[in-house]
């Protein structure tokens, strides 16, 4: 009896457990089905959302539309430098992972759309250039960067008597970190560089020139102080003025460190120790000595070595506070020179033009030519060319991605050859419009360069005629 009841109980338990298992399986199955259904709904909603964005995308090719153009969903991580790097020997194949990412978004799309224009927009939406907005903005806002000539007016300058000495001019440029501060929308450093370049060219007819940089090494941290305070460099060696070499020297200077004014004067003394003639120091600085030196003593010692008749240290304090101004005045006084204050770009240029230039022998009386030379024109043309070449490179890489997209659709087999041909035709039309706009902007900017050169030439020619007339009256 016990065995019989035991067997009945055992089989009952099995039946109950089996029923429970079936119930659990049904519940799991139902849950999975609901999960899959929800995933399908989510995917459909996502696809519909993406399709809506694709259809709203503008693919018009104008300056305004390209300025608003955003990187493709799959090109956001491509840097501007990578995208615009010149294509010399052809492009490498796209990364397999990138192609897989394209497949994931492009293959499901054909289930929702087969209109050629929508498909073309889809390729732009996912694989469009990440660089058009920046390139077009730079090309559209391009302004020739010629330095305005320094043409001192006759009423500001009196004729100087020549001493018969050779003239040597050392221009000392402060490149401490404070020169990175803003001044009327521009960096102090950029303003100072432009002013120094114009000044060096203006005095080149009557003096040999040198450019000395200080504060451009190390950094403004305590760890960088040693290098910053000790590395004073004559970045343009004393000699005749060369526009290209001077520009390259100025371009290479980066504002970053401390202000070793005393050491800069001492080093300039060393640089000039073998020179026999009139030595004039011109310093553009925006701050006080920060490297524990004594610039007043350094200037005093320089004058003592060369003699008062042979040396002068002139300083422009560029947007300095009272403490710095007092120190710079003392340095100029000890250096047998003059101190001038400039609180903005216009004041800096006018101070150089009307305070520094008059001290140069015979400057006003020499019909010098300040019109941009061939190299300077080439330099500005190259700025435009670099942008347009970057545009071409970006378009080339974009087309490579578009062709990969068409290949994915062709291999998928969900679109007709006729549809794919129409998509490619639309892409070709867009490429032609991009090239046309690029060429128009390039030509427009070359005309800007020519116009500016002619404007400067007109101003110089007028000034030269005034100087000739003045010279004739004085004879």
C-alpha positions as CSV (number, residue, x, y, z in Angstrom):
1,X,0.0,0.0,0.0
2,X,2.8,2.4,0.9
3,X,4.6,1.7,-2.4
4,X,1.4,2.3,-4.4
5,X,0.7,5.6,-2.7
6,X,4.3,6.6,-3.0
7,X,4.2,6.0,-6.8
8,X,1.0,7.9,-7.2
9,X,2.5,10.8,-5.2
10,X,5.6,10.7,-7.3
11,X,3.9,10.9,-10.6
12,X,1.6,13.6,-9.4
13,X,4.6,15.7,-8.4
14,X,6.1,15.1,-11.9
15,X,2.8,16.2,-13.5
16,X,2.6,19.3,-11.4
17,X,6.3,20.2,-12.1
18,X,5.8,19.6,-15.8
19,X,2.9,21.9,-15.7
20,X,4.9,24.5,-13.9
21,X,7.7,24.2,-16.4
22,X,5.3,24.6,-19.3
23,X,3.9,27.7,-17.7
24,X,7.3,29.1,-17.1
25,X,8.3,28.4,-20.7
26,X,5.2,30.1,-21.9
27,X,5.8,33.1,-19.8
28,X,9.4,33.4,-20.9
29,X,8.3,32.9,-24.5
30,X,5.7,35.6,-24.1
31,X,8.2,38.0,-22.5
32,X,10.7,37.4,-25.3
33,X,8.0,38.0,-27.9
34,X,7.0,41.3,-26.2
35,X,10.6,42.3,-26.0
36,X,11.2,41.6,-29.7
37,X,8.0,43.4,-30.6
38,X,9.1,46.4,-28.5
39,X,12.5,46.3,-30.1
40,X,10.9,46.3,-33.5
41,X,8.7,49.2,-32.6
42,X,11.7,51.1,-31.3
43,X,13.7,50.4,-34.4
44,X,10.8,51.5,-36.6
45,X,10.4,54.7,-34.6
46,X,14.1,55.3,-34.8
47,X,14.1,54.7,-38.6
48,X,11.1,57.0,-39.1
49,X,12.9,59.7,-37.0
50,X,16.1,59.3,-39.0
51,X,14.1,59.4,-42.3
52,X,12.4,62.6,-41.2
53,X,15.7,64.2,-40.5
54,X,17.0,63.1,-43.8
55,X,14.1,64.5,-45.7
56,X,14.5,67.8,-43.9
57,X,18.2,68.0,-44.7
58,X,19.1,70.9,-47.1
59,X,21.7,69.9,-49.8
60,X,21.7,73.3,-51.5
61,X,25.1,74.6,-52.3
62,X,25.4,78.3,-51.3
63,X,27.7,80.2,-48.9
64,X,24.9,80.5,-46.4
65,X,23.8,76.9,-46.5
66,X,27.3,75.5,-46.2
67,X,28.1,77.7,-43.2
68,X,25.2,75.9,-41.5
69,X,26.2,72.5,-42.8
70,X,26.9,70.0,-40.1
71,X,29.1,66.9,-40.2
72,X,27.5,63.6,-41.2
73,X,26.4,61.3,-38.4
74,X,29.3,59.0,-39.2
75,X,31.9,61.7,-39.9
76,X,31.6,63.7,-36.6
77,X,34.9,62.3,-35.2
78,X,37.0,63.1,-38.3
79,X,39.2,66.2,-37.5
80,X,39.5,69.2,-39.7
81,X,43.2,68.4,-40.2
82,X,42.5,64.8,-41.3
83,X,39.7,65.8,-43.6
84,X,41.4,68.6,-45.4
85,X,44.9,67.0,-45.7
86,X,46.0,67.2,-49.3
87,X,45.5,64.0,-51.3
88,X,48.7,63.3,-53.1
89,X,48.8,59.7,-54.0
90,X,45.2,58.6,-53.8
91,X,43.1,57.7,-50.8
92,X,43.5,54.6,-48.6
93,X,40.5,52.3,-48.4
94,X,37.9,53.0,-45.7
95,X,38.3,51.1,-42.4
96,X,36.2,47.9,-42.3
97,X,34.5,49.1,-39.1
98,X,33.5,52.3,-40.8
99,X,32.0,50.3,-43.7
100,X,30.1,48.1,-41.2
101,X,28.8,51.2,-39.6
102,X,27.6,52.5,-43.0
103,X,25.9,49.1,-43.7
104,X,24.0,49.3,-40.3
105,X,22.3,52.5,-41.2
106,X,22.1,52.3,-45.0
107,X,20.7,48.8,-45.6
108,X,17.6,49.2,-43.4
109,X,16.9,52.5,-45.1
110,X,15.9,50.9,-48.4
111,X,12.9,49.3,-46.7
112,X,11.6,52.8,-46.0
113,X,12.6,54.7,-49.1
114,X,13.6,54.2,-52.7
115,X,13.3,57.8,-53.9
116,X,16.7,58.9,-55.5
117,X,16.7,62.3,-53.9
118,X,16.0,60.9,-50.4
119,X,18.7,58.3,-50.9
120,X,21.2,61.0,-52.0
121,X,20.2,63.1,-48.9
122,X,20.8,60.0,-46.8
123,X,24.3,59.6,-48.0
124,X,25.0,63.3,-47.2
125,X,23.2,63.0,-43.8
126,X,25.4,60.0,-42.7
127,X,28.7,60.6,-44.6
128,X,28.8,64.3,-45.5
129,X,32.0,66.4,-45.0
130,X,32.7,67.6,-41.5
131,X,34.7,70.6,-42.8
132,X,32.6,72.6,-45.3
133,X,31.2,75.0,-42.6
134,X,34.7,76.1,-41.5
135,X,36.3,76.3,-44.9
136,X,33.5,78.3,-46.4
137,X,33.4,80.6,-43.4
138,X,37.1,81.3,-43.7
139,X,36.9,81.9,-47.5
140,X,33.9,84.1,-47.2
141,X,35.5,86.3,-44.5
142,X,39.0,86.3,-46.1
143,X,40.8,89.7,-45.8
144,X,44.3,90.3,-47.3
145,X,46.8,90.5,-44.4
146,X,49.1,93.0,-45.9
147,X,50.6,95.4,-43.3
148,X,49.6,99.0,-43.9
149,X,52.6,101.0,-44.9
150,X,54.0,103.5,-42.4
151,X,54.1,106.7,-44.3
152,X,55.0,109.6,-41.9
153,X,53.4,112.9,-42.8
154,X,55.7,115.9,-43.6
155,X,54.3,118.0,-40.8
156,X,55.3,115.3,-38.3
157,X,58.9,114.9,-39.3
158,X,61.8,117.3,-39.5
159,X,64.9,116.6,-41.5
160,X,67.8,115.1,-39.5
161,X,71.4,115.7,-39.9
162,X,73.3,112.6,-40.8
163,X,76.1,111.5,-38.4
164,X,77.8,109.5,-41.1
165,X,77.5,106.4,-38.8
166,X,76.2,103.0,-39.9
167,X,72.8,102.4,-38.3
168,X,71.8,99.2,-36.6
169,X,68.3,98.7,-35.2
170,X,67.4,95.9,-32.7
171,X,63.7,95.3,-32.3
172,X,63.0,93.4,-29.1
173,X,59.5,91.8,-29.0
174,X,58.0,90.7,-25.7
175,X,56.4,87.2,-26.2
176,X,55.4,86.6,-22.6
177,X,52.0,84.9,-21.9
178,X,50.3,88.2,-21.2
179,X,50.6,89.0,-24.9
180,X,47.9,86.4,-25.5
181,X,45.4,88.8,-23.9
182,X,42.7,90.3,-26.0
183,X,42.9,93.9,-27.3
184,X,39.8,95.1,-29.2
185,X,39.0,91.6,-30.5
186,X,42.6,90.7,-31.5
187,X,45.5,89.2,-29.6
188,X,48.1,91.7,-28.4
189,X,50.7,89.4,-29.9
190,X,49.2,89.6,-33.4
191,X,48.9,93.4,-33.2
192,X,52.5,93.7,-32.1
193,X,53.8,91.4,-34.8
194,X,52.0,93.3,-37.5
195,X,53.3,96.6,-36.1
196,X,56.9,95.3,-35.8
197,X,56.8,93.9,-39.4
198,X,55.7,97.3,-40.8
199,X,58.3,99.1,-38.7
200,X,61.1,96.9,-39.8
201,X,60.3,97.4,-43.4
202,X,59.9,101.2,-42.9
203,X,63.4,101.6,-41.5
204,X,65.1,99.2,-43.8
205,X,66.3,101.9,-46.2
206,X,68.3,103.7,-43.5
207,X,69.2,100.9,-41.1
208,X,70.2,97.2,-40.9
209,X,67.7,95.4,-38.7
210,X,67.5,92.5,-36.2
211,X,64.6,90.9,-34.4
212,X,65.1,89.6,-30.8
213,X,62.4,87.5,-29.1
214,X,62.1,87.1,-25.3
215,X,59.5,85.2,-23.3
216,X,58.8,82.8,-26.1
217,X,60.3,79.7,-24.6
218,X,59.2,77.5,-21.7
219,X,55.9,78.6,-20.3
220,X,54.4,80.7,-17.6
221,X,54.5,78.0,-14.9
222,X,57.1,77.8,-12.2
223,X,58.6,74.7,-13.9
224,X,58.9,76.7,-17.2
225,X,60.3,79.8,-15.7
226,X,64.0,78.8,-16.0
227,X,63.9,78.2,-19.7
228,X,61.6,81.1,-20.3
229,X,63.9,83.6,-18.5
230,X,67.1,82.4,-20.1
231,X,66.2,81.7,-23.7
232,X,66.7,85.0,-25.6
233,X,67.0,84.6,-29.3
234,X,68.0,86.8,-32.2
235,X,65.4,85.2,-34.5
236,X,66.2,87.5,-37.4
237,X,70.0,88.1,-37.6
238,X,71.2,91.7,-38.0
239,X,71.4,92.6,-41.7
240,X,69.5,94.0,-44.6
241,X,65.7,93.6,-44.5
242,X,64.1,90.6,-46.2
243,X,60.3,90.5,-46.1
244,X,60.0,86.8,-46.3
245,X,62.6,86.0,-43.7
246,X,61.2,88.6,-41.3
247,X,57.7,87.3,-41.7
248,X,58.8,83.7,-41.1
249,X,60.7,84.8,-38.0
250,X,57.7,86.7,-36.6
251,X,55.3,83.8,-37.4
252,X,57.4,81.3,-35.5
253,X,57.3,83.4,-32.3
254,X,54.7,82.1,-29.8
255,X,53.7,84.0,-26.7
256,X,53.9,81.7,-23.7
257,X,56.3,82.6,-20.9
258,X,57.7,85.1,-18.4
259,X,59.2,88.5,-19.1
260,X,63.0,88.5,-19.0
261,X,63.4,92.2,-20.0
262,X,66.8,92.7,-18.3
263,X,68.3,89.5,-19.9
264,X,66.9,90.5,-23.3
265,X,68.8,93.9,-23.1
266,X,72.0,92.1,-21.8
267,X,71.8,89.6,-24.6
268,X,71.3,92.3,-27.2
269,X,74.4,94.0,-25.8
270,X,76.3,90.7,-26.5
271,X,74.7,90.4,-30.0
272,X,76.0,93.9,-30.9
273,X,79.4,93.9,-29.3
274,X,81.3,93.8,-32.6
275,X,79.2,96.5,-34.3
276,X,80.7,99.9,-34.9
277,X,78.0,102.5,-35.5
278,X,74.7,103.9,-34.2
279,X,72.8,101.2,-32.3
280,X,69.1,101.8,-31.5
281,X,67.0,99.4,-29.4
282,X,63.2,99.4,-29.9
283,X,61.3,97.4,-27.3
284,X,57.6,96.5,-27.5
285,X,56.4,95.1,-24.2
286,X,53.2,94.8,-22.2
287,X,54.5,94.1,-18.7
288,X,57.0,94.4,-16.0
289,X,60.2,92.3,-15.5
290,X,59.2,89.0,-14.0
291,X,62.5,87.1,-14.1
292,X,64.2,88.7,-11.1
293,X,66.4,90.9,-13.3
294,X,67.1,94.6,-13.2
295,X,66.3,96.0,-16.7
296,X,67.1,99.6,-15.7
297,X,70.6,98.6,-14.7
298,X,71.0,96.5,-17.8
299,X,70.1,99.5,-20.0
300,X,72.4,101.8,-18.1
301,X,75.3,99.3,-18.5
302,X,74.6,99.0,-22.2
303,X,74.9,102.8,-22.7
304,X,78.1,102.9,-20.6
305,X,79.7,100.2,-22.8
306,X,78.8,101.9,-26.1
307,X,78.7,105.5,-25.2
308,X,75.7,107.9,-25.1
309,X,76.3,109.0,-28.7
310,X,76.1,105.5,-30.0
311,X,73.2,103.8,-28.2
312,X,69.6,104.5,-27.2
313,X,66.9,102.2,-25.8
314,X,63.4,103.2,-26.8
315,X,60.3,101.4,-25.4
316,X,56.6,101.3,-26.2
317,X,54.5,100.1,-23.3
318,X,51.5,98.3,-24.8
319,X,48.5,98.4,-22.6
320,X,50.6,98.4,-19.4
321,X,49.6,99.1,-15.8
322,X,51.1,101.9,-13.6
323,X,53.8,99.6,-12.1
324,X,55.0,98.4,-15.5
325,X,54.9,101.9,-17.0
326,X,57.0,103.3,-14.2
327,X,59.6,100.6,-14.7
328,X,59.7,100.9,-18.5
329,X,60.1,104.7,-18.3
330,X,63.1,104.2,-16.0
331,X,64.6,101.7,-18.4
332,X,64.2,104.0,-21.4
333,X,65.6,106.9,-19.4
334,X,68.6,104.8,-18.3
335,X,69.1,103.7,-21.9
336,X,69.4,107.2,-23.3
337,X,66.0,106.7,-25.1
338,X,62.3,107.5,-24.8
339,X,59.2,105.8,-23.5
340,X,55.8,105.9,-25.1
341,X,52.5,104.4,-24.1
342,X,50.0,102.7,-26.5
343,X,46.6,101.5,-25.3
344,X,45.4,99.9,-28.5
345,X,46.3,98.9,-32.0
346,X,45.8,102.3,-33.5
347,X,47.9,104.0,-30.8
348,X,50.7,101.4,-31.2
349,X,50.9,102.0,-35.0
350,X,50.7,105.8,-34.7
351,X,53.3,105.8,-31.9
352,X,55.7,103.9,-34.1
353,X,54.9,106.1,-37.1
354,X,55.2,109.4,-35.4
355,X,57.6,108.8,-32.5
356,X,60.0,106.1,-33.6
357,X,60.2,106.7,-37.3
358,X,61.2,110.4,-37.1
359,X,64.4,109.5,-35.4
360,X,65.5,107.6,-38.5
361,X,67.9,109.6,-40.7
362,X,66.6,110.9,-44.0
363,X,63.5,108.6,-43.8
364,X,61.0,111.2,-45.0
365,X,63.3,112.4,-47.7
366,X,63.7,109.0,-49.4
367,X,61.1,107.9,-51.9
368,X,60.9,104.3,-50.5
369,X,58.5,101.8,-52.0
370,X,56.3,100.0,-49.5
371,X,54.0,98.3,-52.0
372,X,53.6,94.6,-51.2
373,X,56.3,92.7,-53.1
374,X,55.9,89.5,-55.1
375,X,56.6,87.3,-52.0
376,X,54.0,89.1,-49.9
377,X,51.4,88.8,-52.7
378,X,52.3,85.1,-53.0
379,X,51.9,84.6,-49.3
380,X,48.3,86.0,-49.3
381,X,47.4,84.0,-52.5
382,X,48.7,80.9,-50.8
383,X,46.4,81.4,-47.8
384,X,43.5,81.3,-50.3
385,X,45.0,78.3,-52.1
386,X,45.4,76.3,-48.9
387,X,41.7,76.7,-48.1
388,X,40.6,75.7,-51.6
389,X,42.9,72.8,-51.6
390,X,41.5,71.7,-48.3
391,X,38.0,72.0,-49.8
392,X,39.0,69.8,-52.7
393,X,40.5,67.2,-50.3
394,X,37.4,67.2,-48.2
395,X,35.2,66.7,-51.3
396,X,37.4,63.9,-52.5
397,X,37.1,62.0,-49.2
398,X,33.3,62.7,-49.0
399,X,32.9,61.2,-52.5
400,X,34.8,58.1,-51.5
401,X,32.3,57.6,-48.7
402,X,29.4,58.2,-51.0
403,X,30.7,55.6,-53.5
404,X,31.0,53.1,-50.7
405,X,27.4,53.7,-49.8
406,X,26.3,53.1,-53.4
407,X,28.3,49.9,-53.4
408,X,26.6,48.7,-50.2
409,X,23.1,49.3,-51.8
410,X,24.2,47.6,-55.0
411,X,25.4,44.5,-53.1
412,X,22.3,44.5,-51.0
413,X,20.2,44.2,-54.2
414,X,17.2,46.1,-52.9
415,X,17.4,49.0,-55.3
416,X,17.3,49.0,-59.1
417,X,20.3,49.9,-61.2
418,X,18.2,52.8,-62.6
419,X,17.6,54.2,-59.0
420,X,21.3,53.9,-58.1
421,X,22.3,55.7,-61.4
422,X,19.9,58.5,-60.5
423,X,21.4,58.8,-57.0
424,X,24.9,59.0,-58.5
425,X,23.8,61.6,-61.0
426,X,22.5,63.8,-58.1
427,X,25.7,63.4,-56.2
428,X,27.7,64.4,-59.3
429,X,25.6,67.5,-59.7
430,X,26.2,68.4,-56.1
431,X,29.9,67.9,-56.6
432,X,29.9,70.2,-59.6
433,X,28.0,72.9,-57.7
434,X,30.6,72.6,-54.8
435,X,33.5,73.0,-57.3
436,X,31.8,76.0,-58.9
437,X,31.2,77.8,-55.6
438,X,34.8,77.0,-54.5
439,X,36.2,78.5,-57.7
440,X,34.0,81.6,-57.3
441,X,35.2,82.2,-53.8
442,X,38.8,81.6,-54.8
443,X,38.6,84.1,-57.7
444,X,36.8,86.7,-55.5
445,X,39.5,86.5,-52.9
446,X,42.3,86.9,-55.5
447,X,40.5,90.0,-56.6
448,X,40.5,91.2,-53.0
449,X,44.2,90.8,-52.9
450,X,44.7,92.7,-56.2
451,X,42.4,95.5,-55.0
452,X,44.3,95.9,-51.7
453,X,47.7,95.9,-53.5
454,X,46.4,98.7,-55.8
455,X,45.0,100.6,-52.9
456,X,48.3,100.5,-51.1
457,X,50.2,101.4,-54.2
458,X,48.0,104.4,-54.7
459,X,48.7,105.6,-51.2
460,X,52.4,105.1,-51.5
461,X,52.6,106.8,-54.9
462,X,50.7,109.8,-53.5
463,X,53.1,109.9,-50.5
464,X,56.2,109.6,-52.7
465,X,55.0,112.5,-54.8
466,X,54.5,114.6,-51.6
467,X,58.0,113.7,-50.5
468,X,59.5,114.7,-53.9
469,X,57.7,118.0,-53.7
470,X,58.9,118.6,-50.2
471,X,62.5,117.8,-51.1
472,X,62.4,120.2,-54.1
473,X,61.0,123.0,-51.8
474,X,63.8,122.4,-49.3
475,X,66.6,122.6,-51.9
